[in-house]
Every structure is written in C-alpha cells, then in structure tokens.
Amino acid sequence: MTVLVPTMGALHKGHQALIKRARSLSKEVVVSIFINPLQFENKDDLEKYPRSPEKDIQLATLAGATEIWLPEYEEIYPGDISKLSAGPLGQIFEGKSRPEHFDGVVTVVNRLFEIVKPTTAVFGEKDFQQLAIIKAMKSKVEIIGVPTVREFDGLALSSRNIRLTEQGRVSANVIHRALAAAHLAPTVAIAQEIIDTTLATEPAFKCDYAAIIDENTFEFANETTKHKRAIIAGWIDGIRLIDNMRMGEGR
C-alpha cells in the first residue's frame, strides 16, 4: 500500500500533518513536490510562489515520508498537454475567480496518480473546494482529507503566508475571527451577517467571496441544510488567502 501526499513545496506544519496521517496508514509514503504551472492563472503569482526544496526535504523526512519525489516538468507533462475538466464544481467560488485553476489541479493530480499509482492520497481540508473536486474524479485512489492546521491565533497555515507583511499577517487573522464568530450562530442568515460584519472591520482585507454552503453540493445553505460550511476568500497585501469552517448547530 502506497500513500501519496501531493504538494507544491514550501512545506510547513500543515503539510507535515498530511504526511503523518499518511504514515499512520502505510509504511510507504511518497511526498511529491511539484509547482504545477497549469493551476496558476497569473504568471506573476507562479514566479513568486515560495520555493525551499532543501527545507522541504528535511520537513517531509521528519514527518515520516519514505520517498520524496521532485519531478521535472517534462516528467509530469512529457508531450502536448490535454487539460482535464474539473466540471461544474470547478467553475464556482474559487473556480469563478480563478478560471481553469481546477482544470489544472485535476490534470496534475491525474498525472501524479498515473505515475505513482498510489492506493490512497491525502489532501488538506483548507483547500475544501479542491478536496471536493478531487474526490469527484473518476479514480480508484482513495482520497482522505485532513483537518486544517492553524497558527496560534487561528490563521490557517499556508505557503503563501510567508509573503505577508508584518501588518498583513496581523490583518489576516480577521478571516478566522469571522469564521469562529459565526460558528454557533442560530441561523444561516445570522451566521452570514456575522461573517460579513467581522470581515468589514478589517479594511486591509479585500473580500472575494464569503458564503455559507452545503458542503456536499456547494449550493448556498439554508436552514434545512444538514452540513453547513462557511468558505471565505480574499486578498491582503495582494496575497490571496482562503479558509473554511464547518458551521456548528447553534440552536
């Protein structure tokens, strides 16, 4: 049994949690490190994506990886690229703001699966829409999601966080504060109002979307929705940040 943990590098404790979960499932854990250009709609964002291969190898090894794979572009895409489609779910929320982003994600994940041939793959819940799309792929690989790992103040760990300014890092906490404040709201409408009001207190945060959805269908939640999840995305210092949280039953 081989478990794959696909990453784009710039590893942190969140990635280590994925690797540790994978190691709990199998003695064979492959960690791939590949910055996939197909999922970047902005070339500048691709160029600025943090790279730290030596540190990545060290962190992955400490977390329990038995093989660390850093493929070249030609190894993943040896010829003409035929992008796969992420389907309708890849065109809303994060997909609406980042056209073809999820097509690039499913294309590279499919190639990783073809090459590594894992029985299981582990992904983080921070990228909740991505996780849902990968689970919907027609693949025999078992997909396991791991809860988001957070900083001391609740900020979701992300490779992009290191690009925030000192003040931007402080401002970024508004995302978690909004989610946490809405967590036990008695109704969807009140939860949405709490999120919107909290986000509005931080002028540095430029909101893209903030919605409460049915986490199974990604349709907007209502009072009869069984599993509600709030999803938020926006920019601070020009850095795109995303987060999400299951909404509890406040009634």
N, C-alpha and C positions, 0 to 999 in steps of 0.2 A: 504493500500500500504506500503510495507516494502522495504527499500533500504539497500543493503549490501555494506559495504566497506571492502573488504578483505585486511589484512595487515600481515606482519611478525614481527610487533613490531618495536621498535626503532623509534618511531614516531617523525616527525618533521613538519615544516610548510607545506610541500608538502602534507603530509597525512591530515593535517587539512583542506587544500583546498578541498580535496576529500570529507571529512566529511561535510564541509559547503555546497558543491554542492549537496550532498545527502540530507541534511536538507532542502535545497530550494525546493526539490522535494516531500518530505514527512515528516510527524511528527514522523515517526518510522524509525530510522536509527540504524542499527546493525553494529558495528565495530568488526570484528573478528581479533584476534591476535594469529597467529599460525605459528611457524617456520617449514616449510614443508621440511622434510629431503629428500623427493623424487626429489626435484629440485636442490639439491646440488650434483654435480659430484665429489666434493672434500670434504672429511670429515673434513679436517683442516679448510676449509672455513666455514663449518657448525658450528664447535666448536667456531670459532672466531666471528661468527655473533653477533652483539651487542644485548644485552637484557636489557630492562629497564621497566619492567611491571608497576611499580608504577607511573613513569613519563608518560608512555603511557596512562594509565587510566585518568590521570589528563588532558593531552592534548586532548584526544578524547572527554572527557566530556565538556571541554571548547569550543570545536569546534561544539558541538551540538549532539553528539552521545546519543541516548536514551538507548542503550544496548551495553555493551562491553563484548564480549564473548572470553574467553581464554580456548579453549578446550584442553583436554589431547589427546595425540597421539592415544590412544585406542578409543576415541570418534570419531575421524576422520577415523581411519583405524581399525575397530573392529575385522577384521579377515585377511585372506590372501589378499594381495594387487594385484589387477589386474590393471596394469597401462593402461591408455588410450593412444591413439596415437595422437600427435599433427599434424600428416600428413606431407606432403612435406614441408610446410612452417616452420615446426619445425626443419628442418634439414639443413637450410642455415643460413648464417651470425651467429647470436648468437647461433643458434642450432648446427651449424657445430663445433663451438669452445667448446660448452658445450653439448656433446651428452646426449640425453634423458632428458635434462633440461626441455624442454617444455612439454614432456610427463608427467613429474612430476607436472608441472603447471596445465595442463588441468585436471589431475587426482584429485588434491586437490580442484580446483575450482568447478569441478563437484560435489564433496562430499559436499562442503560448500553450493552449491545450493540445493542439496538434503535435507540437514538438515534444513537450514534456510528458504528455499522456498521463496526467495525474488521476487518481481516483477521487480526490477531493481538492477543493480550492477554498481559501479563506480570504474574506474581504471585510473591511470595516463598515460599521453602520453610519459613520459620519457622512459618507457619500451614499445616502439612503436610496436616492433615485437610481444611482449606478448599480447598487446592490440588487434592486428590484429588476432592473433590466437584464443583468447577468443571470439572475435566477430564471428569467423567462427565455433565455437562449435555449435552443434545441441541442442540448448537450447531455451526455451521460455522466458528466462530472458533478459530484455532489457539491453544492455551494453552501458554505457556512458563514454566517455573519457574526461579527464580534462587536460588542458594545463600544461606544466612543470613549476614548481615554481623554481626560481633561487636565488642564493646568490647575493649580491651587485655587484659582478664582473662577473656575468653571469653563474657561475658554477651551474649545475643542482643539486638540493637538493637530497641527497641520504643517506640512513642509513650507507652506507659504508664510507662516507666522514670523519666521526669521527676517522677512523683508519689511516688517512693520517698523515704523519709527518708535521711539520710546513712548511718545504720547499716543501714537496709533495703537500700540499694544494695550494701553490703558482703556482707550475708547472701545476697543474690540470686545471688551467684556460685556458691553450692552446687549450683545446677541444672547449670551447665556442668561443674563438677568431677565430678558424678555421671556425666554422660554420657561425659566424657573418660576417666574411670577404668574404665568398663565397655567402652570401645570395642574393645579387643582381648582380652576375656575368652574363654577357650577353649570355654565352653558358654553356652547361654542361661540356665541356672539360675544359674551363677556371675555372669554379667553382671547378672541381676536382683538377686542378693544384694548385689553391689557398689553398685548404684544405691540400693537401699533403705537399706543401711548408711550410705552417704555422705549421703543426704538427712536421715537421722535425727540426724546430727551438728549440724544447724542447727535449733535449737528455734524460731526465728522463721519458718521455712518450714512452712506448713500444706499438706501434700500432698493433692491431689485424686486424681490417678492417676499411676502410674509403671509403664509396661508396655513390653515388647518385642514388636513386632508384625511380621507380614508386611506390608511397606509397600505391596503391591499389593492385598491383600484386607482388611487391618486385623484379621485374625484373630490370635490370640496365636501368636507364633513358636515353632517347635520346632527341633530340630537339623537337620531336612531343609529348613527354610525357606531359600530362596536369598538373598532380600534382606530382611534384618532391620533394623528401625529402632526405636530407643528413643524413646518420647514421654513427656513429663513436663508436668504442670500443677499449679499450686497458688497459694497466696497469701502475700504478705509485705506487712505494713502494710495489709492489706485490698486490696492490688493484685493482680489475677490475672496471673500470668506463665506463659508456655508456651514449650517448646523441644523440639527433637528432634535426633537424630543417627543417621546410618547406622551400624550396627554392623559393624565390620570382621571379617575372618576371623583369629581369634587362633590357630587350630590350624596 
